[in-house]
Amino acid sequence: MKRMIAAALVCAVLCALCACGKKEKEKPASSEPMQVKVGALFADSASSTSFSHFHKLGLEKAAEALELDEPVCKYNVTDVSFDPDTSVTATSAAESETSDPPEPESYTTEGGEVIVRGIPVETPTPESAVSAAADLIDQGCSVIVATDPVYDELTAFLAEQFNDVIFLQYRGTHTDLPNLQSFSENAYEAFYLAGAVAGCENVKRIGFTARTGSREEIDCINAFALGAAKYCTDAEVIVRLTHVDLDLELERSLTLALVEKDECKLLAQSVFTALPATVAAGTDAAGTDAGYKHAPLPCVGYGYDMMADGGSKYLCSVVFDFSAYYRAAFKALADGSFDASPYAGGVREGIVKLSALQHASEKAKTTLVALKEEYKNGTLHPLEGFKPTKNGYASNVTIR
């Protein structure tokens, strides 16, 4: 019955579109309260080594705070292809049969073929994003959260077909649909604070282990460098890029190169694992002596509080709390005040912040309090008026 009702609603919407032609922007979907049931699309497994992990934690924390049902999550949904001329109904999700996993006695050939008891086993076809979203709607989800920019075009397509469903798209580009909100975080605001803390430690050579050098990551590196230079005019930030989102060996070896070759005396990072922090601490990932020749160094972690990994001179971490956004969005949907205007939050909104300072100087502690107050008052804008050098970075940033 639920499938029939959902399909009927979609047909009615599509008929109205055909009859009326192109419509003007509708009245915001905030006009009526709604029952909030959340579904989420993840482009990966949302493990702790992925940025998606912070979205997952934020969704769970927000749902718990507002006493909502646990979010229905779809993982590893990477097929975002769709036919814009084909309508989608809530019954578009492919039916999947569940079965007990095969007993052991399996092996994989050199060609990658899996053999179980002498019989080749086909690799299951990954669930498409269209099918996953339709299944979430069919399960009664009134809110679909797309946690990766890869879904940007798809959510716009689906929002036009399912106007009674709210879509929240991370780093989206579409701003003209009343049931689709783009949201993002200003991570660079917290990196400016971290840079200021580093500068207050009066360290002139700062190492920074980064990933791909995306636009957002460059903003974070620049803000960090500007913050460091504000409180230590001779501060230089030396960056080594892995050029991938996750590579454990590179994260360790490049960080070690920052210490041994570049002679950096403080380390920061925008990679997801704590490997740079463990190098700074002089230990391996298990917390045991890794045979490093250097003494423990001050460090700034990323993503979550890396105090347990950062050793005896650990300073702080740039941390995320997406529940601040999700709580506000879900509450607004529940009381009818939701507005689909694009959202960007930073330190003042609580989406990004620094963990509690550890082993920092009194100057760093005093400075951090003052800077947080400036964010609170809306008077601090780290990248406003900033002009990068020709390579896109601040003048005190060196890329190795």
N, C-alpha and C positions, 0 to 999 in steps of 0.2 A: 504493500500500500504506500509506504514512504517513497519508494522509487517512482510509483505512478504519479504521486502528487508533485514530486520534484520535477519530473519530466513535463507535467502539465504546466507548471509555473514557467519553465523555460520556454515552452512553446508559445505561451501567452505573451511573454516578453518579446520573443522574436517576431511574432505576428504584429505586435504594436510597432516595432521598429520598421518593419516592412511597410506598414500602412502610413506611417508618419514621415518616413524618410529620415534624414540626418537630424538628430535632436540637438537642441541647445543644452548646455550644461544643466543637469537636473538640480533640484533642491538638495542641499547637503543631506547625506544619510543620517545626520545627527538629529533629525526632527523627531524621531521616535525612539524610545528606549528599546532594548533588545535583550534576549537571552543570549549570554555569551558562552559559546562552546568553541574552543580554539583547536585548530589544526595547523600543523607546521610542515614546511618542506625544507629539507636539508640536502645540500649537494654532496655531502660526505657523511661519515658516520658520527660526526659531532663529538669525536673523542677529545681528550684533553690536549692533544697536539694540533687542534684545529680551532680557527677563530669561531666556527659554528658552535663550539662548546659553550662560549659565553652567552650566545643566544639561548641555547638549551637551558642553561642555569637560570637565565633571566625569566624565561617563560614559566619554568617550574616554580620559581620564587614568587612571581606575580600571581600565578594561579592559586598558590597556597595562601598568600596574603589576602586575596579577595574571595577565598573559599569557593573557587571554581573547580570544575572537574579537571583532572590532569590532562594536559594537552595531548592530542592525538598526533603522533609524529611519524613522518615518512622520511627514511634515511637513504642516502646514496641515490638520490633522484637527479640524474644528470642529463637525461634525454629531454631537452626543452623544445623539441621540434613540434610544430602544430600547423594545421592547414587553416589559414584565416578565413577561408570560404566555407568551412565546415562548422556547423553548430555543435555545441557540446551539451550533453545532458548529464544529470547526476547519475545516470546509469551507464556512463561511458567507461567506467572503471572495469578493467578486465577481471573476470571471475578467476580466482586462484584457488586451487585445491591444496589443502594441507595434508601432509603425510609424514609418517615417522621417518627420521633420518636413517640412511642405510647403516647397517652395522659395520664396524671396522673391517679390515681386509681390503683396503683400497690403496692405490698408488697412482702417481702421476707420471706419464711418459715424458721424455725429453721434449716432445712437441707440445706439451701442456695439456694433453688429453687425460682426463680422469677415468681410471678403470676401477670398477667395483665388482668384485667377484667375476672378473673376466668380461664384464659388460661395460662398454663406454657409456658415460653419463653426460648428457648435454648440460652445458652451463646455462642456468636460467636466464631468460631475457630480462634485463633491468626494467623496472617499472618506469613508464614515461611520466613526465611531469603532468601532462594533461590527465592521464588516467589516475595518477595519485591525487590530484586536486579534486577530480570528480568523485573519487571514492571518499575523500574527506567530507565533501558536501553531502554525499549520500549518507554518511554517518551522522549527519546533523550538525556539522561544524558551521557556525555562523560567521566565523572569523578565520581567514587563512593567512598565516604569516609566512612570507617567503624570505628566508634568512640569507639569501645570496643574490648578488646583482645579476647572476646568470638567468634568473626568472623574470627579469624586467619586462620584456615584451610579452611573455606569456600571461603575467598577471593583468596587464592592460587588456589583453584579449579576453580573458576570463571575466574581468570586472564588467565589461560591456555586456556579456551574456548572462551573468548572474548578478543582477543589480540589487538583490536582497542579501548578498553576502559581502562582507567587508574584507578587503585585501590590504595587508600591511606589507609593503615591499621595501626591503633593506637596500638603501642606496639606489632607489628607483629614479627614473627620469620623467615619468608621466605625472602631470599635475592637474589634468583637466577632467578627472572622473570623480564623482562625489562619493564613491565607495572604494577608492584606492588612495592610500596615503603612502608617500615615500618618507622614510625616516633614516637618519644617519647620526653618527656620533662625531664630535669634534675632539678626536683623541689628541690632537696637537696641543690642546689647552693643558692637558695633564703633563705632556712631555715638556712644555715650557716650565712648569713647576719643577719637574725632575731635573731639567738643565740648571735651573736656578740653585737647587740644592747642591748639584755637582760643583757649580761655580763657587758657592760659598765654602766648599772644602778646599779652595785655592789650588786645584789641580789643573795644570796647564795642558797635559796631553791626555785626552779622554778617548777611549776606544769604543766603537759602536758596531755591534754585530746586527746586520739587517738582512732582510729577505730579498725581495725583487725590485725594490725601488719604485713602487707604484706611486701614483700622485699623492695618495693619502699618506704613504710612508715617508715620502720626501717632505711633506708638510710637517710630519712629526720630527724628523731629523733636524729640519731647519729651526723649528720652535725650540727644540732641545739645545741646539747650538746658540741660538739667540739668548736663551735663558742663562746658559753658562757664561757667555761673554758679558752679560749685564753685570755679573758679580765677580768675574775674573776676566779682565780685559784681554789677557794673553791666552785665554783658553782656546785650544784647537781640538776639533772633533774629527777623529780619523775613522772612516767607515769602511768596513769590509762587507761586501754583499755575497750572499750564497747564490742568488739568482733563481732560487726555487723557494716554495713555501715551507718545505720540510726536508732537511738533510742532516741527520745527526752527526755524521762524520765531519761535514763542512762546518757546522755550527761550533763544534769543539775545536777543530784545527784552525779556523779563521780567528776565533777568539784568542787562541793561544798565540797566533801570529801577532795579534794586536799587542800582546804583552811582551813577547820575546823579540820580535823584529821592530815593532813600532814604538816600543818602550812606553806604552800607555800605563798610567798610574791609577786609572779609574775606568770601569767598564759599564756600558749600558747596552740595551738590546731592544729589537723589535721582532725577534723570533719567538716562537711559541713555547719552546722547551726551556728548561732551567739550565741547560748545558753551559751557556756563558756565565751564569751565576756560580756554577760549581767550579769552573775554571778560575774565576775571581777568588773563590774561597780556597783554592788549592786542593780540591778534592774531586773525586769522580762522582757520577750520578748516584752511587750508593752511599756517598758520604765518607768514603774511606780515602786514604792517601793515594793520590793518582801519580805520584812521582814528579809533580811539577816543581820546577826550580825556584819559582817566585814565592814571596811571602803573600799572605792574603791581601787582597785589594778591595777598596770600596766598590760597590756595584749597585746598579739600578735594574730591577727585574721588569717583566712585562706580562700583562694578562691577568695574573693573580699574584697574591703576596708570596714572594719567593724567599721569605726570611729563613725558612728551614734549609734552603740550599745555598744561601749567599754568604755564609760564614761569619767570621768575627768582625768584619768591617762593613757588612751589608747596610745599605742606606734605606731603600724603599723600593716599591714597584709601582708602575703605572697599571692600574687595575680597572676592569670594566664591571658595570652593574646595569645590564639592559633591563632589569626588572623595573627600574625607575621609569623608563618609557612605557613598558608593557602595562604596568599598573595604571598609569594615567590613561592610556588608550582604552584598556578594557573597562575601566571605571566610567569613562566618558560614553562608551557604547552602551553600558548598562543603564545610565541615567539619561541618555538622549542628548548629551552635549557634545558628542564627537564632531570634530571638524577635520575634513580630509586635507587641509592645507599641509604642505611639506613640513616636516619636523626635523630639527637638528638640535641636539642637546650636548652639553659639555660638562664642565666642572660644576657650574652653578646648578644644573639640573640633576647632578649626581650620577650621570651615565659613565663618566670617567673621573678618576681621582687618583690620589697617591695613597698608598697604604701608610700606616703609621711609621714615622721616622725611627730608624734604629741606628745607633752609633754615629749620629750626625752632630755637627758642631752647633753651638748655641746660635751662631749667626744664621745657620740654615733654618733652625727652628723658628726664629723670630721673623726671618724673611718669608717663610712659607705662610705663617699666619697673616702677614700683611698682604701677600699676593692673593690668598683665598678671599680676603675681605674685598679686594678690588674686583675679583670675579663676581662676588655676591652683589656688589653695587653696580655691576655692568660697566665698569670703567677700564677693564683690562682686556685688550684685544691683541694678542701676541703677534699675529701676522699682518695686522692692519698697516698699510703703507710700506710693507717689507718688499724690497727689490732684490731678487736673487742674482747671482752671477750668471754668466752665460751657460754654465752647465746645470742651472736650475737650483743650485744649493747656496747656502749662506757663504759669505767670504771666509769664514773660519772653519769650513768643512772641507776635508780632503778625502777623496774616494780612492781606495786602493784596490 
